[in-house]
Amino acid sequence: MATSDKFLTAEELRRLLEKSHYPPDTRDYNHLTEALLLQQENSKTGWLRLIKNLQIIKNCPRQKVNVNSVEVLTMLNPARKQSLTSTTFEKNPSPKKCFLCNLEEEQKGIGILNNKYIILANPGVTFRGDLTIASTKHENQILKGHFKDMIEIAKLLTNFSIFYNGAMAGASSTHFHFQGSYKNRLIGELQILKLLKGGKINGSYLTALIDTSSLKVLSVERFLRKTIVIITHKAESLISFFEKFYECIAEVSKDIRNFRHAPDFGSYIKSMGIKETEGRMNIMLRYEPGGEYFICVVFPKLTNRPTFYFENDANKIILGFAIKESLGTIITFRKSDYKKLINNPSLIKKAYTDTTLPDELFQRLIEKIKEYK
Ligand SMILES: [Zn+2]
């Protein structure tokens, strides 16, 4: 079925909004998205896989773990099995039909940015309201040419944080997509916001890299993973800085070579039919309508798989580090992995160290960022 047949009609949306506590304003994408979620979660009209997974996360074990004075939330969540075991970008992926071109019968969505994208419920839920925002045509998972769209989407979906996972940094589909989640659900997101407001998170602190009247760029130090935060009131400032950043991270990434269990940068990506050109990163972007500014958080990455993913049997732990993990939520689907992680914070520290951009490369990235004018 073509993606365009999947849009809920204006009439359907109006009826759904009437049933919700939202005003029936079909121009507000926050309300429209909530209407979509209500439709997809409804036992009569909805999507069974999503409904089942929402049941799973209601009861799934979760525990905060203190890792080098930084708290993370570890979660045993079988709803994430599909994304954790996805091998779309690994050495010899088995050919699969694209699940974002071939939506399931029960899936419905909402068109956004003149139907260039479709907002869908993400069945691999960590929290209720997780979204997949997919391009309505099949294009490769490369951010170049889509970052302005990410900004526009963040400005329309102000109740949500918008996410991007690079192809070699934890995405599970080659089909271009963002993700979304209700704001302030993920522990790392809350910690970053607290630091920005001048609060304390044990040993973590902010260092300013750029501080002008229109743009602030900061690095979060002692935070387990390398983290860059960009704050600006102006979309143009964000676009212009990000264009430069995008070049810098690609340049630095050329030296991702011969790291154990991390693919060399620039290799041929079989599932996309191209050579890798994009620096590896997870991104969170949110727009704050109250103060009219953007918070963009970039996590530069080495890879998405910690080295123990490649160990045999007893030592293997199945993890995939993408934006949720970058934002402090460590998701496993096997009980044995979950137990190992909550009892050994050092394993979580190792998973971050294995997947974040290594010190030397990050330092070079920082030097390049500081040159930005
Ligand atoms: Zn596709």
Residues whose N, C-alpha, C, O or C-beta is under 5 A from the ligand:
A	BS01	ZN	C98 L100 C101 H138 H175
